[in-house]
Amino acid sequence: MLAFIQSSPLLLGCALILLDLVLWQLIPIQRHAWRISARLVIFLLFSSVLMAAGMSPLQPPPWPDDVSRNLMATVLAIGWWLFGARTVTVVFGLLLVARGSHGGRLLQDVLGALIFLAAVVAAAGYVLQLPVKGLLATSGVMAIVIGLALQSTLADVFSGIVLNTTRPYQIGDSISIDGTEGKVLDIDWRATRLLTGTGSLAVIPNSVAAKARLLNHSRPADVHGVSISVVVPAKVRPKRVFDALEKALQGVSAILATPKPKVTVKASTLESVEYEASGFVADAGAKGDARNQLFDLAHRHLEASGVMWNVDLAVPPRSRQREVLDEVRVFRSLSDEERDALSQRMTAVEYLADQVILGVGEHSDHLLVIGSGVVSASVREGDKLLEAGRMGPGEVLGIEGIIDEEDSLAEFRTLTSCVLYRIDKEQVKSCLQQRGEVQTALSKLQRFRRQSRESLLLQKPASIKKGGFLSWLHK
């Protein structure tokens, strides 16, 4: 066996390298330890072949007179250095993968390049007996020239190392870099790739990302900010705007109570004032829906407080009851004259915060329309109540008893001080007789609320149109 190794070391070396490549492809990529173990074993066998054949990678070949044998030994010694560099690189790669960071591949590439460069220099010095000092001096001059030519690229590489070391963001995080917002898809040696909200791919050089103002919307993982800005005329008293926007924040059930949401003045001029309402949600995926709902509620609560935009002075002002009826989807099939007549029969009732308007199993003689404030709707599960949603201006309650004789399936409790408008159910029933669309809308709303209650109690989504409980309460 030893004689065969001494006579055919090049053949055995090539066979071992080929075996390494085959095993590297056959072993699944998930089995990192198996792949590294196989490579280490083959590298040790390759080293044993060199030693058994009388060669050392730390010395030039000992057969200067035998050209073919000397060439074979030189090839095997250089191959040993490159094989060793590759083995060390994959071992470092395994350690970096174990860290679980998105920067493992980048650091592995940089370390691999340095390790291979050291292996090439070592092979040149030990095996080929080249003047390494002169080579390093020459390569230093070349490195300066190349470094100046690739200054921006090298800045991206080193900035990428800094980003991967400090880890201000990871793959999957939602970030904003100098106003470019998106989800991190990848970060390599040159750039960070983001998937924007419009589905486009944004490529941000690492040198720009390292120096830019960066916002990570995914940190901390359980709190994500959401905010809106509204501009109202400067003549409107700020207290009215604050109250309306605070009610809008309370109306979004996805917004957390802690950290506490707040309303602040963002900017002001002689003509207008810009207000910002901000809060936090637990799920980053819910930010868009919460923001859209907050915009809608802000408009409704501001309108309920008397803040109006683009008012046509030629049109005579209408009562609040009449304006609220325009927001009630159930009555949208009525003509303007019918809504005018119905609004004149509406009576206002004020409720304090944390006051029950209608309890579970109770029956109301009136249809109630929310004029201002926030109302919480809860269903009963055993001895406790589960909040099903929150309601704002223009939404209705007390619809039971109009189409059938059922009692209320939910408890409606005020979260803030509220003004509700009562409509006698006999007047609503007369509308049902005159307008079939009103009956259809009421039946649809009652059926949806029943399905929502059952879905909440069963803790599984109901097979109904998407959009959420609140988006259909006013329909």
MOBEL-V509867 format. One line per field, one symbol per residue. phi: phi as a letter, one per 30 degrees, with the letter a starting at -180 (. if undefined). Layout:
phi->???
This chain:
phi->.ddddddbdddddddddddddddddddeddcddddddddddddddddddddddicbdcbdedbddcdddddddddddddddddddddddddddddddddicdcedddddddddddddddddddddddchddddddddddddddddddddcddddddddddddddddhdabdjdcbbchidcacdcabbdcaccccddcidccccedddddcddcccdcbddcbbdbabbbcbeddddeeddedddddddddcdddddbdddbbbdcabbdcbbccbcbabbdcddcdddddddddddddddddddjdbchddddcddcdddddddddddecdddddddddddddcdcdbcbddhbddbcdidbcdbdccdcajbcccbccbicbccdclbbbejccbiddjdcbcdcdcbccbdcbdbbcccbdddddddddddbdddddddddddddddddddddddhbdddbddkjdddcdcd
